[in-house]
Amino acid sequence: MDLIFANARLIDPETQEDAPGSLRVTNGRISGRGAPDEPAPEGGTVIDCGGRALAPGLIDWGVKIGEPGERHKESFRSAGRAAAAGGVTTMIARPDTIPPIDTPEALEFVARRALDAPVNIHHMAALTKSREGREMVEIGFLTDLGAVAFTDGVRVVRDTKLLSRCMTYARGLDALIVGHPQDPGLSQGAAATSGKFASLYGIPSVSPMAEVIGLDRDLALVAMTRCRWHADQITTAGALPALGRARQAGLDITAGISIHHLTLNEFDVGDYRTFFRFTPPLRSEDDRQAMVQAVADGLIDVIASFHTPQDEESKRLPFEAAAPGAVGLQTLLPAALRLYHQGGLTLPQLWRAMSLNPARRMKLPSGRLSTGAPADLVLFDPDAPFLMDRFTLLSKSKNTPFDGARMQGRVLGTWVAGRRVHGDDA
């Protein structure tokens, strides 16, 4: 049966178009476009979008799910429901679970558990066993089982010889390595970016130079091994020149940033609210603006939520002792729309970073409105205002820095392979 999304504002990240039209879906795949008032074919169904925006579903790269080990913080089912409500049709799950996803058996377990979710889930695996930076995992076996990338998350592999071997081995298998650019010696124990604000508030801090040093090291190893590599978070302007030089040298690299580092700055810590405790810490306003421009220029490829659920006990601690991270599956879209309403990024630019580029890097067919692509779609009103209440979030954990914030952008419906997973008829 055909499905027609009529009277839509189509957001196409491939062509960078934002224009009225309609979209036809056949057997779970996009089968064409038409005029805004395209009629339904015989036996088909029309969904009147009412002039609202229709775009590829978000692909959220770096989602922490609590299974195994921390199911009380987040399960595949709760994360899937939150993702669908936030317009996220694909989650790229992190391996920093308890125990980590570092063996074929662990990967098979989470792949089975992920069937509970109403959205697509792909899994990254750890780069080293137990994420301890001592011994490489079985990259070949894990790739055969579907691991889309390899990372130790925020744990930096200190042993450069081991890391270079991992990169060389990954290059032979065309596997993607995700790094966390940071000098672990400088950044250990830090909870804020160094400067007057951190000093005034007495928060242990780290210079942004720790990110620059870590990036320089990793890029040198990438140049030596020629592997496929992605920086999970570039958050400071000082790191951008090295990233640009590496691109010009032809290295196969991409870079990402969290939506929190694009929309918040170091002053948002305010009265020591631990919902604003992140790794890396929030940066200066100058850095934040530089990152927005880097996304617009295409130097930073991916925007993600880095969804990190933490329970109340983990957050109700002194700022430097609180667990870092925030939930973001449901807040990624409205938070990103802040950048649109402020004039920093267009909707096609945002969706290039939140949908098309992650799909391309992970070699997924989604993230597009082109014919033949999976009908993973989100219908949203970019102008609808609301007051964020963290207790309305569908994640088990409620640790969002946007609690109580005035936001714009409501998800009206989410479809995965043409099947509605969120909205009136889900």
PADO-469918 format. One line per field, with one value per residue (C-alpha): residue number from 1; residue in one letter; chain; y, z, x. Coordinates in nm, 4 decimals. Layout:
N
i = c(NUM, ...)
aa = c(a, ...)
ch = c(A, ...)
py = c(Y, ...)
pz = c(Z, ...)
px = c(X, ...)
//
This chain:
426
i = c(1, 2, 3, 4, 5, 6, 7, 8, 9, 10, 11, 12, 13, 14, 15, 16, 17, 18, 19, 20, 21, 22, 23, 24, 25, 26, 27, 28, 29, 30, 31, 32, 33, 34, 35, 36, 37, 38, 39, 40, 41, 42, 43, 44, 45, 46, 47, 48, 49, 50, 51, 52, 53, 54, 55, 56, 57, 58, 59, 60, 61, 62, 63, 64, 65, 66, 67, 68, 69, 70, 71, 72, 73, 74, 75, 76, 77, 78, 79, 80, 81, 82, 83, 84, 85, 86, 87, 88, 89, 90, 91, 92, 93, 94, 95, 96, 97, 98, 99, 100, 101, 102, 103, 104, 105, 106, 107, 108, 109, 110, 111, 112, 113, 114, 115, 116, 117, 118, 119, 120, 121, 122, 123, 124, 125, 126, 127, 128, 129, 130, 131, 132, 133, 134, 135, 136, 137, 138, 139, 140, 141, 142, 143, 144, 145, 146, 147, 148, 149, 150, 151, 152, 153, 154, 155, 156, 157, 158, 159, 160, 161, 162, 163, 164, 165, 166, 167, 168, 169, 170, 171, 172, 173, 174, 175, 176, 177, 178, 179, 180, 181, 182, 183, 184, 185, 186, 187, 188, 189, 190, 191, 192, 193, 194, 195, 196, 197, 198, 199, 200, 201, 202, 203, 204, 205, 206, 207, 208, 209, 210, 211, 212, 213, 214, 215, 216, 217, 218, 219, 220, 221, 222, 223, 224, 225, 226, 227, 228, 229, 230, 231, 232, 233, 234, 235, 236, 237, 238, 239, 240, 241, 242, 243, 244, 245, 246, 247, 248, 249, 250, 251, 252, 253, 254, 255, 256, 257, 258, 259, 260, 261, 262, 263, 264, 265, 266, 267, 268, 269, 270, 271, 272, 273, 274, 275, 276, 277, 278, 279, 280, 281, 282, 283, 284, 285, 286, 287, 288, 289, 290, 291, 292, 293, 294, 295, 296, 297, 298, 299, 300, 301, 302, 303, 304, 305, 306, 307, 308, 309, 310, 311, 312, 313, 314, 315, 316, 317, 318, 319, 320, 321, 322, 323, 324, 325, 326, 327, 328, 329, 330, 331, 332, 333, 334, 335, 336, 337, 338, 339, 340, 341, 342, 343, 344, 345, 346, 347, 348, 349, 350, 351, 352, 353, 354, 355, 356, 357, 358, 359, 360, 361, 362, 363, 364, 365, 366, 367, 368, 369, 370, 371, 372, 373, 374, 375, 376, 377, 378, 379, 380, 381, 382, 383, 384, 385, 386, 387, 388, 389, 390, 391, 392, 393, 394, 395, 396, 397, 398, 399, 400, 401, 402, 403, 404, 405, 406, 407, 408, 409, 410, 411, 412, 413, 414, 415, 416, 417, 418, 419, 420, 421, 422, 423, 424, 425, 426)
aa = c(m, d, l, i, f, a, n, a, r, l, i, d, p, e, t, q, e, d, a, p, g, s, l, r, v, t, n, g, r, i, s, g, r, g, a, p, d, e, p, a, p, e, g, g, t, v, i, d, c, g, g, r, a, l, a, p, g, l, i, d, w, g, v, k, i, g, e, p, g, e, r, h, k, e, s, f, r, s, a, g, r, a, a, a, a, g, g, v, t, t, m, i, a, r, p, d, t, i, p, p, i, d, t, p, e, a, l, e, f, v, a, r, r, a, l, d, a, p, v, n, i, h, h, m, a, a, l, t, k, s, r, e, g, r, e, m, v, e, i, g, f, l, t, d, l, g, a, v, a, f, t, d, g, v, r, v, v, r, d, t, k, l, l, s, r, c, m, t, y, a, r, g, l, d, a, l, i, v, g, h, p, q, d, p, g, l, s, q, g, a, a, a, t, s, g, k, f, a, s, l, y, g, i, p, s, v, s, p, m, a, e, v, i, g, l, d, r, d, l, a, l, v, a, m, t, r, c, r, w, h, a, d, q, i, t, t, a, g, a, l, p, a, l, g, r, a, r, q, a, g, l, d, i, t, a, g, i, s, i, h, h, l, t, l, n, e, f, d, v, g, d, y, r, t, f, f, r, f, t, p, p, l, r, s, e, d, d, r, q, a, m, v, q, a, v, a, d, g, l, i, d, v, i, a, s, f, h, t, p, q, d, e, e, s, k, r, l, p, f, e, a, a, a, p, g, a, v, g, l, q, t, l, l, p, a, a, l, r, l, y, h, q, g, g, l, t, l, p, q, l, w, r, a, m, s, l, n, p, a, r, r, m, k, l, p, s, g, r, l, s, t, g, a, p, a, d, l, v, l, f, d, p, d, a, p, f, l, m, d, r, f, t, l, l, s, k, s, k, n, t, p, f, d, g, a, r, m, q, g, r, v, l, g, t, w, v, a, g, r, r, v, h, g, d, d, a)
ch = c(A, A, A, A, A, A, A, A, A, A, A, A, A, A, A, A, A, A, A, A, A, A, A, A, A, A, A, A, A, A, A, A, A, A, A, A, A, A, A, A, A, A, A, A, A, A, A, A, A, A, A, A, A, A, A, A, A, A, A, A, A, A, A, A, A, A, A, A, A, A, A, A, A, A, A, A, A, A, A, A, A, A, A, A, A, A, A, A, A, A, A, A, A, A, A, A, A, A, A, A, A, A, A, A, A, A, A, A, A, A, A, A, A, A, A, A, A, A, A, A, A, A, A, A, A, A, A, A, A, A, A, A, A, A, A, A, A, A, A, A, A, A, A, A, A, A, A, A, A, A, A, A, A, A, A, A, A, A, A, A, A, A, A, A, A, A, A, A, A, A, A, A, A, A, A, A, A, A, A, A, A, A, A, A, A, A, A, A, A, A, A, A, A, A, A, A, A, A, A, A, A, A, A, A, A, A, A, A, A, A, A, A, A, A, A, A, A, A, A, A, A, A, A, A, A, A, A, A, A, A, A, A, A, A, A, A, A, A, A, A, A, A, A, A, A, A, A, A, A, A, A, A, A, A, A, A, A, A, A, A, A, A, A, A, A, A, A, A, A, A, A, A, A, A, A, A, A, A, A, A, A, A, A, A, A, A, A, A, A, A, A, A, A, A, A, A, A, A, A, A, A, A, A, A, A, A, A, A, A, A, A, A, A, A, A, A, A, A, A, A, A, A, A, A, A, A, A, A, A, A, A, A, A, A, A, A, A, A, A, A, A, A, A, A, A, A, A, A, A, A, A, A, A, A, A, A, A, A, A, A, A, A, A, A, A, A, A, A, A, A, A, A, A, A, A, A, A, A, A, A, A, A, A, A, A, A, A, A, A, A, A, A, A, A, A, A, A, A, A, A, A, A, A, A, A, A, A, A, A, A, A, A, A, A, A, A, A, A, A, A, A, A, A, A, A, A)
py = c(0.0000, 0.3468, 0.6202, 0.9838, 1.2609, 1.5570, 1.9307, 1.8931, 2.1198, 1.8815, 1.9140, 1.7415, 1.7259, 1.5861, 1.8681, 2.1257, 2.2061, 2.3354, 2.3466, 2.2448, 1.9091, 1.5592, 1.2281, 0.8858, 0.5693, 0.2180, -0.1001, 0.0890, 0.2797, 0.6242, 0.5852, 0.9437, 1.3040, 1.5174, 1.8400, 1.9430, 1.8463, 1.5098, 1.2829, 0.9330, 0.6469, 0.3785, 0.1916, 0.4383, 0.6581, 1.0311, 1.1973, 1.5723, 1.7319, 2.0707, 2.2530, 2.1138, 2.0010, 1.6437, 1.5243, 1.2060, 1.0587, 1.1566, 0.9203, 0.9690, 0.8615, 0.7691, 0.6647, 0.5055, 0.2291, 0.0655, -0.2950, -0.4880, -0.3796, -0.0549, -0.1346, 0.0810, 0.3846, 0.2942, -0.0121, -0.0741, -0.0464, 0.2871, 0.4300, 0.3205, 0.4910, 0.8105, 0.7996, 0.7624, 1.0531, 1.2634, 1.1901, 0.9600, 0.6619, 0.5119, 0.4908, 0.4113, 0.2528, 0.2914, -0.0032, 0.1490, -0.0818, -0.3067, -0.5269, -0.3540, -0.4788, -0.6280, -0.9893, -1.1538, -1.2955, -0.9514, -0.8071, -1.0888, -1.0263, -0.6551, -0.7209, -0.9538, -0.7130, -0.4271, -0.5999, -0.4528, -0.1047, 0.0396, 0.2097, 0.0899, 0.0227, -0.0388, -0.1160, 0.0034, -0.2324, -0.1571, -0.1044, -0.2757, -0.5524, -0.4209, -0.0726, -0.0900, 0.0033, -0.3064, -0.5575, -0.5205, -0.6802, -0.9260, -0.6553, -0.9037, -1.1233, -0.8231, -0.6635, -0.9860, -0.9745, -0.6211, -0.3813, -0.0522, 0.1083, 0.0556, 0.2878, 0.2934, 0.6021, 0.8667, 0.6314, 0.7384, 0.4610, 0.5895, 0.3236, 0.4726, 0.1481, -0.0451, 0.2259, 0.2263, -0.1533, -0.1227, 0.1368, -0.0748, -0.3810, -0.1778, -0.0345, -0.3854, -0.4574, -0.1112, -0.0726, 0.2689, 0.3772, 0.6450, 0.8398, 1.0816, 1.3589, 1.4429, 1.4303, 1.2079, 1.3404, 1.7003, 1.6291, 1.3786, 1.4933, 1.8055, 1.9145, 2.2560, 2.4452, 2.6475, 3.0215, 3.2927, 3.1254, 2.7894, 2.9630, 3.1780, 2.8745, 2.6556, 2.3752, 2.1488, 2.2518, 2.1658, 2.3811, 2.3331, 2.2588, 1.9038, 1.8472, 1.9993, 1.7815, 1.4666, 1.5481, 1.6142, 1.2762, 1.0860, 1.2603, 1.1768, 0.8084, 0.8271, 0.9764, 0.6903, 0.4079, 0.5547, 0.4132, 0.5398, 0.7604, 0.9764, 1.2241, 1.1827, 1.5422, 1.8497, 2.1307, 2.4019, 2.6444, 2.5601, 2.2119, 2.3269, 2.4215, 2.0729, 1.9175, 2.1336, 2.0480, 1.6772, 1.7102, 1.8915, 1.6136, 1.3643, 1.1690, 0.9681, 1.1521, 1.2980, 1.4823, 1.5223, 1.7378, 1.7073, 1.9263, 2.0434, 2.1919, 2.3671, 2.5251, 2.5738, 2.7332, 2.7309, 2.9919, 2.7587, 2.5681, 2.8614, 2.7437, 2.4177, 2.2318, 1.8902, 1.8396, 2.0650, 1.8362, 1.6928, 1.5227, 1.7246, 2.0170, 2.2994, 2.5565, 2.9351, 3.1248, 3.2003, 2.8282, 2.7539, 3.0052, 2.8703, 2.5212, 2.6385, 2.7967, 2.4782, 2.2779, 2.5314, 2.5081, 2.1268, 2.0988, 1.9283, 1.6577, 1.5155, 1.6530, 1.3999, 1.3987, 1.1706, 1.0413, 0.9427, 0.8459, 0.8878, 0.8176, 1.0738, 0.9270, 0.9790, 1.3457, 1.4579, 1.5026, 1.7901, 1.9167, 1.7640, 1.4285, 1.3972, 1.1557, 1.3413, 1.3398, 1.4029, 1.2308, 1.3709, 1.1453, 1.3585, 1.6932, 1.6628, 1.8006, 2.0994, 2.1870, 2.1814, 2.4054, 2.6743, 2.7083, 2.7401, 3.0047, 3.1987, 3.2019, 3.0014, 2.6985, 2.6209, 2.3151, 2.1334, 2.2057, 2.0679, 1.7531, 1.7056, 1.6817, 1.4884, 1.2432, 1.2337, 1.2502, 0.9861, 0.7563, 0.8082, 0.7499, 0.4345, 0.3205, 0.3130, 0.3615, 0.6007, 0.9731, 1.0777, 1.1617, 1.0058, 0.7333, 0.3884, 0.5064, 0.3575, 0.5583, 0.6597, 0.9972, 1.2633, 1.5151, 1.8174, 2.1731, 2.3793, 2.6761, 2.5094, 2.6432, 2.4409, 2.4396, 2.1430, 1.9308, 1.6535, 1.4290, 1.4059, 1.2424, 0.8734, 0.7798, 0.6065, 0.8741, 1.2395, 1.4173, 1.6909, 2.0381, 2.1731, 2.1130, 2.4216, 2.5761, 2.7405, 2.5502, 2.5380, 2.2352, 1.9506, 1.6070, 1.5237, 1.1804, 0.9346, 0.6523, 0.3642, 0.1811, 0.3403, 0.2198, 0.4854, 0.4447, 0.7753, 1.0020, 0.9847, 0.6531, 0.4746)
pz = c(0.0000, -0.0932, 0.1669, 0.0577, 0.2807, 0.1223, 0.1866, 0.3476, 0.3875, 0.2682, 0.4336, 0.2076, 0.3540, 0.0297, -0.1969, 0.0862, -0.0231, 0.2017, -0.0178, -0.0291, -0.1791, -0.1153, -0.0550, -0.1684, 0.0304, -0.1081, 0.0873, 0.3517, 0.1067, -0.0493, -0.4037, -0.5239, -0.4751, -0.6112, -0.5825, -0.2333, -0.3135, -0.4757, -0.4554, -0.3138, -0.5642, -0.5579, -0.2291, -0.0871, 0.2221, 0.2445, 0.5507, 0.5392, 0.6906, 0.7156, 0.5888, 0.8690, 0.8119, 0.6931, 0.7099, 0.7355, 1.0849, 1.3084, 1.3460, 1.6989, 1.7181, 2.0638, 2.2648, 2.6044, 2.6894, 3.0305, 2.9135, 3.0366, 3.3904, 3.4373, 3.3195, 3.6002, 3.4172, 3.0668, 2.8788, 2.5070, 2.5328, 2.7181, 2.4987, 2.1884, 2.3043, 2.3870, 2.0496, 1.8598, 2.0543, 1.9673, 1.5951, 1.6208, 1.3886, 1.4309, 1.7414, 1.7288, 2.0707, 2.2725, 2.4164, 2.7606, 2.9412, 3.2445, 3.1224, 2.8029, 2.4572, 2.3854, 2.2853, 2.0178, 2.2929, 2.4449, 2.1024, 2.0271, 2.3608, 2.2999, 1.9400, 2.0663, 2.3399, 2.0874, 1.9207, 2.2058, 2.0591, 1.7947, 1.6111, 1.4379, 1.6604, 1.5473, 1.7902, 1.8369, 2.0100, 2.2464, 2.0902, 2.3709, 2.6084, 2.9093, 2.7720, 2.9671, 2.6810, 2.7159, 2.4541, 2.1227, 2.0839, 1.8045, 1.5521, 1.2692, 1.4530, 1.5909, 1.2458, 1.1039, 1.3743, 1.2800, 1.4896, 1.2987, 1.4768, 1.7591, 2.0540, 2.4185, 2.4633, 2.6937, 2.8076, 2.5998, 2.4893, 2.6381, 2.4780, 2.1370, 2.0100, 2.0930, 1.9395, 1.6191, 1.5968, 1.6438, 1.3666, 1.1310, 1.1911, 1.1483, 0.8203, 0.6784, 0.7633, 0.6611, 1.0176, 1.1699, 1.4908, 1.7071, 1.9239, 2.2129, 2.1590, 2.5041, 2.6926, 2.9890, 3.2150, 3.1850, 3.1940, 3.4821, 3.7552, 3.5668, 3.5712, 3.4025, 3.1434, 3.2986, 3.3249, 3.5514, 3.5913, 3.7066, 3.9411, 4.0903, 4.1517, 4.2758, 4.0247, 3.9173, 3.5587, 3.2464, 2.9665, 2.6194, 2.5154, 2.6469, 2.3537, 2.1058, 2.2323, 2.2186, 1.8686, 1.7404, 1.8695, 1.7200, 1.3835, 1.3662, 1.4175, 1.1571, 0.9094, 0.9852, 0.9592, 0.7085, 0.8972, 0.8973, 1.2061, 1.3719, 1.6578, 1.8846, 2.0143, 1.8963, 2.1299, 2.1200, 1.8474, 1.9078, 1.7639, 1.4333, 1.2494, 1.2994, 1.1848, 0.8723, 0.7898, 0.8252, 0.5850, 0.3325, 0.3614, 0.2492, 0.5723, 0.6051, 0.9115, 1.0373, 1.3548, 1.5788, 1.8612, 2.1172, 2.0958, 2.4511, 2.3490, 2.0565, 2.2624, 2.6140, 2.7535, 3.0737, 3.2434, 3.2313, 3.5235, 3.7259, 4.0745, 4.0464, 3.8710, 3.8006, 3.4974, 3.3276, 3.4142, 3.0892, 2.9478, 2.8011, 3.0105, 2.8628, 2.6855, 2.6491, 2.4399, 2.1828, 2.1473, 2.1180, 1.8382, 1.6586, 1.6717, 1.5221, 1.2362, 1.1924, 1.1510, 0.8955, 0.7062, 0.7125, 0.9138, 1.1910, 1.0327, 1.3026, 1.5755, 1.8346, 2.1754, 2.3447, 2.5438, 2.8846, 3.1398, 3.5056, 3.8071, 4.0774, 4.3136, 4.0526, 4.0073, 4.3602, 4.4531, 4.4624, 4.1087, 4.0553, 4.2022, 4.0010, 3.7097, 3.3774, 3.0920, 3.0133, 2.8410, 2.4959, 2.2721, 2.3120, 2.3394, 2.0436, 1.7890, 1.9841, 2.1150, 1.7605, 1.6474, 1.8795, 1.6280, 1.3454, 1.5229, 1.6125, 1.2445, 1.2902, 1.0800, 0.8267, 0.8622, 0.5725, 0.7368, 1.0672, 0.9042, 0.7106, 1.0457, 1.2351, 0.9671, 0.6322, 0.7505, 1.0251, 0.7699, 0.5200, 0.7767, 0.9067, 0.5511, 0.6241, 0.3530, 0.5633, 0.6318, 0.2923, 0.1066, -0.2185, -0.4043, -0.2672, 0.0780, 0.3814, 0.4824, 0.8176, 0.8623, 1.1180, 1.0898, 1.3146, 1.3745, 1.4105, 1.5603, 1.8235, 2.1672, 2.4883, 2.8377, 2.8950, 3.1946, 3.2543, 3.4128, 3.0798, 2.9168, 2.8321, 2.9317, 3.2675, 3.3757, 3.3723, 3.3817, 3.1215, 3.1364, 2.9526, 3.2428, 3.2758, 2.9539, 2.6920, 2.3674, 2.0150, 1.7974, 1.8508, 1.6916, 1.5454, 1.4045, 1.3501, 1.0954, 1.0659, 0.7301, 0.6657, 0.9953, 1.2423, 1.5767, 1.7372, 1.6968, 1.6998, 1.5204, 1.6672)
px = c(0.0000, 0.1253, 0.1508, 0.1486, 0.2794, 0.1001, 0.1253, 0.4678, 0.7674, 1.0390, 1.3809, 1.6367, 1.9905, 2.1377, 2.0265, 2.0070, 1.6505, 1.3743, 1.0645, 0.6969, 0.6084, 0.4814, 0.6549, 0.5402, 0.6247, 0.5819, 0.6572, 0.8538, 1.0737, 1.0578, 0.9297, 0.9113, 0.8090, 0.5299, 0.3390, 0.2198, -0.1398, -0.0621, -0.3697, -0.3566, -0.3352, -0.6006, -0.5790, -0.3272, -0.3411, -0.2771, -0.1244, -0.1848, 0.1235, -0.0449, 0.2616, 0.4786, 0.8375, 0.9038, 1.2650, 1.4698, 1.4608, 1.7515, 2.0477, 2.1790, 2.5427, 2.6712, 2.3651, 2.4323, 2.1844, 2.2033, 2.1851, 2.3702, 2.4471, 2.2544, 1.9040, 1.7627, 1.9050, 1.7870, 1.6647, 1.6408, 1.2641, 1.2632, 1.5399, 1.3499, 1.0309, 1.2210, 1.3968, 1.0694, 0.9178, 1.2226, 1.2210, 1.5237, 1.4771, 1.8261, 2.0435, 2.4155, 2.4690, 2.7881, 2.9827, 3.0574, 2.8178, 2.8779, 3.0438, 3.1539, 3.0587, 3.3998, 3.3240, 3.1081, 2.8854, 2.8224, 2.7433, 2.4997, 2.3268, 2.2653, 2.1626, 1.8873, 1.7800, 1.7626, 1.4682, 1.2575, 1.2990, 1.0635, 1.3534, 1.6693, 1.9701, 2.3275, 2.6063, 2.9597, 3.2031, 3.4892, 3.8312, 4.0233, 3.9213, 3.7308, 3.8097, 4.1357, 4.3697, 4.5843, 4.4691, 4.2871, 3.9442, 3.8594, 3.7816, 3.7266, 3.4764, 3.2878, 3.2707, 3.1263, 2.8578, 2.7552, 2.9652, 2.9599, 3.2569, 3.5060, 3.5651, 3.6639, 3.4464, 3.5872, 3.8639, 4.1629, 4.4010, 4.7268, 4.9516, 5.0317, 5.1870, 4.8702, 4.6510, 4.8573, 4.8198, 4.4440, 4.4325, 4.6435, 4.4278, 4.1084, 4.2358, 4.2732, 3.9087, 3.7805, 3.6535, 3.5834, 3.7591, 3.5970, 3.8386, 3.7929, 4.0500, 4.1773, 4.5031, 4.4071, 4.6807, 4.5668, 4.1941, 4.1880, 3.9477, 3.8394, 3.4749, 3.4961, 3.6972, 3.9775, 3.9273, 3.7928, 3.4557, 3.5967, 3.8383, 3.5635, 3.3427, 3.6277, 3.5598, 3.8505, 3.9215, 4.1171, 4.2528, 4.0999, 4.4586, 4.4062, 4.1697, 4.4146, 4.7009, 4.4882, 4.3671, 4.7190, 4.8355, 4.5439, 4.5704, 4.9412, 4.8584, 4.5818, 4.8317, 5.0698, 4.8162, 4.5647, 4.2662, 3.9083, 3.8701, 3.6067, 3.6514, 3.3507, 3.3592, 3.5463, 3.4434, 3.7104, 3.8164, 4.1804, 4.1271, 3.9790, 4.3022, 4.4498, 4.1237, 4.1267, 4.4886, 4.4157, 4.1225, 4.3393, 4.5980, 4.3356, 4.2972, 3.9744, 3.8486, 3.5219, 3.4318, 3.1283, 2.9992, 2.7222, 2.4146, 2.4890, 2.8239, 2.6524, 2.3748, 2.5206, 2.8355, 3.0388, 2.8188, 2.5193, 2.6703, 2.5334, 2.4442, 2.6415, 2.3577, 2.5034, 2.2779, 2.5362, 2.8309, 2.9704, 3.2785, 3.4425, 3.3175, 3.1122, 3.3283, 3.3366, 3.0826, 3.3539, 3.4207, 3.0492, 3.0047, 3.3124, 3.1643, 2.8340, 3.0265, 3.2325, 2.9114, 2.7851, 3.1152, 3.1107, 3.4322, 3.2354, 3.0232, 2.7954, 2.5695, 2.4535, 2.2889, 2.5465, 2.2506, 2.3915, 2.1265, 2.2218, 2.0030, 1.9289, 2.1882, 2.4606, 2.3704, 2.2832, 2.6491, 2.8991, 2.9539, 3.2970, 3.1847, 2.8611, 2.8433, 2.8811, 2.6331, 2.2668, 1.9781, 1.9118, 1.7056, 1.3921, 1.5677, 1.8075, 1.5608, 1.4201, 1.7668, 1.9061, 1.6221, 1.7604, 2.0432, 1.7904, 1.5837, 1.8992, 1.9995, 2.3176, 2.2154, 1.9444, 1.7222, 1.8975, 2.2355, 2.1108, 1.9751, 2.2965, 2.4757, 2.2069, 2.0968, 2.2786, 2.6406, 2.6003, 2.4362, 2.7151, 2.9893, 2.8228, 2.7393, 2.3657, 2.0995, 1.8886, 1.9268, 1.7885, 1.4693, 1.5947, 1.4062, 1.4849, 1.5883, 1.4108, 1.1054, 1.2561, 1.0900, 1.0058, 0.7212, 0.7682, 0.6564, 0.9759, 0.7918, 0.5700, 0.6714, 0.6690, 0.8145, 1.0462, 0.9487, 1.1991, 0.9379, 0.7548, 1.0577, 1.0169, 1.3731, 1.4035, 1.6525, 1.5525, 1.8906, 1.8456, 2.0009, 1.6964, 1.4562, 1.2373, 1.3684, 1.1465, 1.1952, 1.0549, 0.9982, 0.7536, 0.7692, 0.4284, 0.5043, 0.7881, 0.7985, 1.0470, 1.0394, 0.6995, 0.5509, 0.4391, 0.6179, 0.5206, 0.2212, -0.1546, -0.1803, 0.1229)
//
